[in-house]
Amino acid sequence: MNVCYIMYPWEEMDPDNDTTLSLIHECVKRNHGVAITTPANLTIRDSETFVFCRAINKMEKVPSNLKSFHKKATLREEMLPLAGFDVIILRSNPPLDMIMLNFLDSVKDDVFIMNDVDGIRRANNKLYTAAFEDNTRDFIPRTHVTKNKDYLIKMIKESEEDKMILKPLNGFGGSGVILIEKRAMSSIRSLLDFYIDNKDGTTNYVILQDYIPGADQGDVRILILNGKPIGAMKRVPGNDDHRSNVSAGGSVQKHSLTKQEKELCRRIGPKLVKDGLYFVGIDVINGMLVEVNVMSPGGITYINKVYKTKLQEKVINFVEDKVLERVSRIERRAKLRKTVADA
């Protein structure tokens, strides 16, 4: 099969720990055609959606090591029609590029896209938790998303807890996540000015969320494939940072899913599949769902290292199965149409 990865630049990859690279590597090992591009390289030619991309040249022997693969792989420049690919795998980092989704709308009926274009529109990372019904707050902490500073200050004052979490709506990798405390209320408004106001007069949404007890001990990243958990790891904050993201200095430990975490996956899995969000990373603290990462969920390489597994094989197996399903459906439809035409 031929796969197009819409992602970040090849040169910006961490060749030791990049989940996207591990997926690309697995495809190349299986002799699939692979092209990579960024959202900015989508284009229209004669009313057809094309992409300026870099195709990975065939390798006589594919290195087993990710770092060696990244170093030895050679790429050639191409301009190719998106509808000619069997699969498009979206791995671009937040914030969500809505124009990219508009381009992909034109080919979503011709190509299997992971994750689904409409599903990503619905999920858009940090807002998606509101889509899960949890009236008793069994697994979703109290969350506020707004640009209204007065409302945010009111919510902080009314909170029963002394601590809350503040973060930008479009952040990723732990960027901009801060711990705020009531004893520092005199500084909150200036902090909100910094997060919300832009110099050009536009404003940003921010998320204010209940602080979950135990957050200082780290969080759990669970990777979910087709509605089922396939791997998990605990991320522990560094000595000088409350964030547990590995990109922010956190470390990784083995983690076995708790009863509450299994129940959480069971409850949200069907909706993820319904929305076409087949490969997702969820962040959990003390059994509570903090974020749903649908654009470029990471963690495969870290989980592989601590568990001596190869999660990328499961992901690409799933992708191959979806392509076969699509091909079989098209062939069956063609036979039925021929039967009718020949009658």
C-alpha positions in Angstrom: 0.0 0.0 0.0 1.0 3.6 -0.4 0.9 5.9 2.6 1.1 9.7 3.0 2.1 11.1 6.3 1.0 14.7 6.9 3.2 15.7 9.7 6.0 18.0 10.9 9.3 18.3 9.0 11.6 15.3 8.7 14.5 17.3 10.0 12.6 18.1 13.3 12.2 14.5 14.3 13.8 13.1 17.4 15.3 10.0 15.8 15.6 8.2 19.1 12.0 8.7 20.4 9.7 9.8 17.6 6.4 7.9 17.4 5.8 9.1 13.8 9.2 7.9 12.8 8.5 4.4 14.3 5.3 4.2 12.2 7.1 5.3 9.0 9.9 2.8 9.8 7.4 0.0 10.2 5.8 0.8 6.8 9.1 0.9 5.0 10.1 -2.4 6.6 6.9 -3.9 5.1 7.9 -2.5 1.7 5.0 0.0 1.6 5.4 3.2 -0.3 5.8 6.1 2.0 5.6 9.9 1.3 5.8 12.6 3.9 4.6 16.2 3.8 3.4 19.1 6.0 -0.1 20.8 5.9 1.4 23.8 4.1 2.3 21.6 1.1 -1.3 20.7 0.1 -2.4 22.2 -3.1 -5.0 22.1 -5.9 -4.1 21.3 -9.5 -6.8 21.3 -12.2 -9.5 21.0 -9.4 -7.7 17.9 -7.9 -6.0 17.9 -4.5 -2.3 17.3 -4.8 0.6 17.4 -2.4 4.1 18.5 -2.6 5.8 15.7 -0.7 9.1 13.8 -0.1 8.9 10.2 -1.0 11.2 7.8 0.8 13.4 5.8 -1.6 13.4 2.0 -1.5 16.2 0.7 0.7 18.0 -2.6 0.0 18.3 -3.2 3.7 16.2 -1.3 6.2 18.1 -0.5 9.4 16.4 -2.0 12.5 17.5 1.0 14.6 15.3 4.1 14.3 18.2 6.5 14.5 20.1 4.7 11.7 17.0 4.5 9.6 16.4 8.3 9.9 20.1 9.0 9.0 20.3 6.6 6.1 16.9 7.1 4.5 16.9 9.2 1.3 14.0 11.2 0.0 13.0 12.6 -3.4 10.7 15.5 -4.2 7.4 14.7 -5.8 4.0 16.3 -6.5 1.4 13.6 -6.2 -2.4 13.3 -6.1 -3.7 12.6 -2.6 -6.5 10.4 -3.9 -3.8 8.1 -5.3 -2.7 7.0 -1.9 -4.3 4.1 0.0 -3.8 5.8 3.4 -3.3 9.2 4.8 -2.0 9.3 8.4 -2.3 12.6 10.1 0.6 13.3 12.5 0.8 17.1 12.5 1.2 18.9 15.8 -1.4 21.2 17.3 -2.9 23.8 16.8 -5.3 22.2 14.3 -5.0 23.6 10.8 -8.6 23.9 9.6 -7.4 24.6 6.0 -5.7 21.3 6.0 -9.0 19.6 6.9 -10.7 21.4 4.0 -8.2 20.0 1.6 -8.7 16.5 3.0 -12.5 16.8 2.7 -12.0 16.4 -1.0 -10.4 13.0 -0.8 -11.9 11.5 2.4 -14.3 9.2 0.4 -11.4 7.9 -1.7 -8.7 7.3 0.9 -8.6 5.9 4.4 -7.6 8.7 6.7 -6.4 8.2 10.2 -7.6 9.9 12.2 -10.9 10.8 10.5 -11.2 14.4 9.3 -14.7 15.0 10.9 -13.6 13.2 14.1 -10.6 15.5 14.4 -12.9 18.5 13.9 -15.0 17.2 16.8 -12.2 16.3 19.1 -9.7 19.1 18.6 -7.7 17.8 21.5 -8.5 19.5 24.9 -12.2 20.4 24.2 -13.1 16.8 23.4 -13.4 15.6 27.1 -16.7 17.6 27.2 -18.2 15.2 24.7 -18.1 12.3 27.2 -21.1 12.1 29.5 -20.0 12.2 33.1 -22.5 13.9 35.2 -21.2 12.5 38.5 -17.6 13.4 37.6 -16.3 9.9 37.9 -13.6 10.3 35.4 -13.5 13.9 34.1 -12.4 16.8 36.4 -14.3 20.1 36.5 -13.1 22.0 33.5 -13.7 25.6 32.2 -12.7 26.8 28.7 -13.1 30.5 28.0 -11.5 33.9 27.1 -13.4 35.7 29.9 -10.9 36.7 32.5 -13.5 37.8 35.1 -15.2 34.4 34.9 -11.9 32.6 35.3 -11.0 34.6 38.4 -14.5 33.9 39.8 -14.1 30.2 39.2 -10.6 30.2 40.9 -12.1 32.0 44.0 -15.1 29.7 44.2 -13.0 26.5 43.9 -12.9 24.3 47.0 -9.3 23.5 46.2 -6.3 25.8 46.7 -4.7 24.7 43.5 -5.8 24.6 39.8 -4.3 24.0 36.4 -4.1 26.6 33.7 -3.1 25.9 30.1 -3.6 27.2 26.6 -6.2 25.5 24.5 -3.8 24.9 21.6 -0.7 23.9 23.5 0.9 20.5 23.3 3.8 18.6 24.8 3.1 20.2 28.2 3.9 23.7 26.8 2.3 26.5 28.8 0.8 24.3 31.5 1.1 26.0 34.9 0.0 25.3 38.5 -1.8 28.3 40.0 -2.6 28.8 43.7 -5.2 30.9 45.5 -2.5 32.5 47.7 -1.2 34.1 44.5 -4.5 35.7 43.4 -2.8 39.1 43.1 -0.9 37.9 40.1 -3.7 35.9 38.4 -5.1 38.8 36.3 -1.7 39.7 34.8 -1.1 36.0 34.1 -4.4 35.8 32.3 -3.5 38.9 30.3 -0.4 37.1 29.1 -2.2 33.9 28.2 -5.3 35.4 26.6 -4.3 38.7 25.0 -2.3 39.0 21.8 -0.5 42.1 20.6 -2.6 42.2 17.4 -5.8 42.5 19.5 -6.9 38.9 19.1 -7.5 36.6 22.0 -6.8 33.0 22.9 -8.9 30.4 24.8 -7.5 29.0 28.0 -8.4 26.0 30.0 -8.9 26.1 33.8 -9.1 22.7 35.4 -9.4 21.3 38.9 -6.1 20.1 40.3 -6.3 16.4 40.7 -4.7 15.0 43.9 -1.7 12.9 43.0 -0.8 15.1 40.0 2.5 15.9 41.5 3.4 12.2 41.2 2.9 12.2 37.5 0.3 11.1 34.9 -0.5 8.1 32.8 -0.4 8.1 29.0 -2.6 5.4 27.5 -2.5 4.6 23.8 -5.9 3.5 22.4 -6.2 1.7 19.0 -9.6 1.1 17.6 -11.3 1.7 21.0 -9.0 -0.6 23.0 -5.9 0.2 25.1 -2.7 -1.2 23.6 -0.1 0.2 25.9 0.5 2.6 28.8 3.2 4.3 30.7 3.5 6.5 33.7 5.2 9.8 33.2 6.9 11.2 36.3 7.8 14.9 36.6 11.4 16.0 36.9 12.8 17.6 40.1 12.2 21.2 39.0 9.0 20.9 37.0 5.4 20.0 37.9 4.7 18.7 34.3 5.2 15.1 33.6 5.6 15.3 29.8 8.8 13.7 28.7 9.4 16.8 26.5 9.4 18.8 29.7 11.9 16.7 31.5 9.7 13.9 32.8 10.7 10.3 32.9 8.9 7.1 32.0 8.0 4.1 34.1 6.1 0.9 33.6 2.4 1.1 34.4 -0.4 -1.5 34.6 -3.9 -0.2 34.0 -5.9 0.1 37.2 -9.6 -1.0 37.4 -10.7 2.6 37.1 -8.5 3.2 34.1 -9.8 0.1 32.4 -13.4 1.3 33.0 -12.5 4.7 31.6 -11.2 3.1 28.4 -14.3 0.9 28.2 -16.6 3.9 28.5 -14.9 6.2 26.0 -13.7 3.6 23.5 -17.0 3.2 21.5 -17.3 7.0 21.0 -13.7 7.2 19.8 -14.4 4.5 17.1 -17.7 6.1 16.2 -15.9 9.4 15.6 -13.2 7.7 13.5 -10.6 8.4 16.1 -8.8 5.1 15.7 -5.4 6.0 17.2 -5.5 8.2 20.3 -3.5 9.0 23.3 -5.3 9.8 26.5 -3.7 11.4 29.6 -5.0 10.3 32.9 -4.3 11.4 36.5 -5.5 9.3 39.4 -8.1 7.7 37.1 -9.4 11.0 35.8 -9.3 11.9 32.1 -7.3 15.1 31.5 -6.7 15.2 27.8 -7.5 13.3 24.6 -4.7 13.6 22.0 -6.0 12.9 18.5 -3.6 14.7 16.2 -0.2 13.2 16.8 -0.4 11.0 20.0 3.1 10.0 21.1 4.5 7.4 23.4 5.1 4.3 21.3 8.9 4.4 21.5 8.9 4.9 25.3 6.4 2.2 25.9 8.3 -0.1 23.6 11.5 0.5 25.6 10.1 -0.2 29.0 8.0 -3.2 27.9 10.2 -4.6 25.2 7.3 -4.5 22.7 6.6 -3.1 19.2 3.3 -1.2 19.3 3.9 0.2 15.9 3.3 -3.2 14.5 -0.2 -3.2 15.9 -1.0 0.2 14.5 0.2 -0.7 11.0 -1.6 -4.0 11.2 -4.8 -2.1 11.9 -4.1 0.3 9.0 -3.5 -2.6 6.6 -6.8 -4.3 7.7 -8.7 -1.1 7.1 -7.3 -0.7 3.6 -8.1 -4.4 2.8 -11.7 -3.8 4.0 -12.0 -0.8 1.7 -10.6 -2.7 -1.3 -12.8 -5.7 -0.7 -15.8 -3.4 -0.4 -15.0 -1.7 -3.7 -14.4 -5.0 -5.5 -17.6 -6.5 -4.2 -19.5 -3.4 -5.4 -17.9 -3.6 -8.8 -19.0 -7.3 -9.2 -22.5 -6.5 -8.1 -22.8 -3.6 -10.6 -21.5 -5.9 -13.4 -24.1 -8.5 -12.5 -26.8 -5.9 -12.8 -25.4 -4.4 -16.0 -25.1 -7.9 -17.6 -28.6 -9.0 -16.7 
